[in-house]
Amino acid sequence: MYNMSDYRAALSERGNYDMDSADWKLAQQKVQSIVAVLVAAGDKAMVGEVVEEVYSLNDCGCSLEDLAIQYDLWLLESNGYIKEAQELRELDWE
């Protein structure tokens, strides 16, 4: 089972690569896999990380239709975090 230390290590590994390089994309898949496992396991800290990521993406000007946003909303909703996902959908999106 993964934990937040595994998540932080995967983020650190991803940071070693140029964004959108093949190595970065592989590291990003690892990050997303760990996040999915932790959210599915009910890890509230990870749920908080996902929520904060969506807020950050919103602050950066992403739209509600962006794939990263849609993935995070799906992840929350499919694991029972309907209220959190709905609050994020109601943000002021581009």
Sine and cosine of phi, psi and omega as CSV:
sin_phi,cos_phi,sin_psi,cos_psi,sin_omega,cos_omega
0.00,0.00,0.64,-0.77,0.03,-1.00
-0.99,0.14,0.29,-0.96,0.10,-1.00
-0.61,-0.79,-0.03,-1.00,-0.05,-1.00
-0.90,0.43,-0.47,0.88,0.06,-1.00
-0.90,0.43,-0.64,0.77,0.06,-1.00
-0.90,0.44,-0.64,0.76,0.03,-1.00
-0.88,0.47,-0.75,0.67,0.00,-1.00
-0.89,0.46,-0.64,0.77,0.02,-1.00
-0.90,0.43,-0.64,0.77,0.02,-1.00
-0.92,0.39,-0.63,0.78,0.07,-1.00
-0.89,0.46,-0.66,0.75,0.02,-1.00
-0.89,0.46,-0.70,0.71,0.03,-1.00
-0.87,0.50,-0.72,0.70,0.00,-1.00
-0.86,0.51,-0.56,0.83,0.00,-1.00
-0.92,0.39,-0.22,0.97,0.01,-1.00
-0.99,0.16,-0.11,0.99,-0.12,-0.99
-0.88,-0.48,0.40,-0.92,0.10,-0.99
-0.94,0.35,0.70,-0.71,-0.03,-1.00
-0.83,0.56,0.71,-0.71,0.03,-1.00
0.95,0.30,0.12,0.99,0.15,-0.99
-0.96,0.28,0.24,-0.97,0.02,-1.00
-0.86,0.50,-0.66,0.75,0.01,-1.00
-0.92,0.40,-0.64,0.77,0.02,-1.00
-0.89,0.45,-0.68,0.73,-0.01,-1.00
-0.89,0.46,-0.64,0.77,0.06,-1.00
-0.90,0.43,-0.71,0.70,0.02,-1.00
-0.89,0.46,-0.60,0.80,0.04,-1.00
-0.90,0.43,-0.61,0.79,0.06,-1.00
-0.89,0.46,-0.62,0.78,0.06,-1.00
-0.89,0.45,-0.72,0.69,0.02,-1.00
-0.85,0.53,-0.76,0.64,-0.03,-1.00
-0.88,0.47,-0.59,0.81,0.02,-1.00
-0.92,0.40,-0.70,0.71,0.01,-1.00
-0.90,0.44,-0.69,0.72,0.03,-1.00
-0.86,0.52,-0.73,0.69,-0.03,-1.00
-0.87,0.49,-0.68,0.73,0.01,-1.00
-0.90,0.44,-0.70,0.72,-0.04,-1.00
-0.93,0.37,-0.65,0.76,0.05,-1.00
-0.90,0.43,-0.70,0.72,0.02,-1.00
-0.88,0.47,-0.50,0.87,0.02,-1.00
-0.99,0.15,-0.07,1.00,0.03,-1.00
1.00,0.08,0.35,0.94,0.01,-1.00
-0.95,0.32,0.96,-0.27,-0.07,-1.00
-0.89,0.46,-0.56,0.83,0.03,-1.00
-0.90,0.44,-0.64,0.77,0.01,-1.00
-0.94,0.33,-0.63,0.78,0.08,-1.00
-0.84,0.54,-0.68,0.73,0.05,-1.00
-0.88,0.48,-0.63,0.78,0.04,-1.00
-0.89,0.45,-0.68,0.73,0.00,-1.00
-0.90,0.44,-0.71,0.70,0.02,-1.00
-0.87,0.50,-0.73,0.69,0.00,-1.00
-0.89,0.45,-0.59,0.81,0.05,-1.00
-0.88,0.48,-0.69,0.73,0.00,-1.00
-0.91,0.42,-0.66,0.75,0.07,-1.00
-0.86,0.52,-0.69,0.73,0.00,-1.00
-0.90,0.44,-0.68,0.73,0.03,-1.00
-0.90,0.44,-0.61,0.79,0.06,-1.00
-0.90,0.45,-0.70,0.72,0.02,-1.00
-0.88,0.47,-0.49,0.87,-0.01,-1.00
-0.99,0.13,-0.05,1.00,0.05,-1.00
0.99,-0.10,0.20,0.98,0.05,-1.00
-0.92,0.39,0.41,-0.91,0.04,-1.00
-0.99,-0.15,0.31,-0.95,0.01,-1.00
-0.87,0.50,-0.45,0.89,-0.03,-1.00
-0.99,0.15,-0.18,0.98,0.00,-1.00
-0.85,0.53,0.62,-0.79,-0.06,-1.00
-0.85,0.52,-0.64,0.77,-0.01,-1.00
-0.89,0.46,-0.64,0.77,0.02,-1.00
-0.92,0.39,-0.74,0.68,-0.02,-1.00
-0.88,0.48,-0.63,0.78,0.03,-1.00
-0.89,0.46,-0.74,0.68,-0.02,-1.00
-0.89,0.45,-0.66,0.75,0.03,-1.00
-0.90,0.43,-0.68,0.73,0.05,-1.00
-0.87,0.49,-0.69,0.72,-0.02,-1.00
-0.87,0.50,-0.71,0.71,0.02,-1.00
-0.91,0.42,-0.78,0.63,-0.06,-1.00
-0.89,0.45,-0.67,0.74,-0.06,-1.00
-0.95,0.32,-0.18,0.98,0.04,-1.00
-0.92,-0.38,0.29,0.96,0.12,-0.99
1.00,0.00,0.12,0.99,-0.01,-1.00
-0.99,-0.11,0.85,0.52,-0.08,-1.00
-0.92,0.40,-0.70,0.72,-0.03,-1.00
-0.87,0.49,-0.71,0.70,-0.01,-1.00
-0.89,0.46,-0.70,0.71,0.00,-1.00
-0.90,0.43,-0.66,0.75,-0.01,-1.00
-0.90,0.43,-0.66,0.75,0.04,-1.00
-0.87,0.49,-0.62,0.78,0.02,-1.00
-0.94,0.35,-0.61,0.79,0.03,-1.00
-0.89,0.46,-0.46,0.89,-0.07,-1.00
-1.00,0.04,0.05,1.00,0.08,-1.00
-0.90,0.43,0.30,-0.96,0.04,-1.00
-0.98,0.19,0.99,-0.10,-0.06,-1.00
-1.00,-0.04,0.45,-0.89,0.05,-1.00
-0.91,0.42,0.00,0.00,0.00,0.00
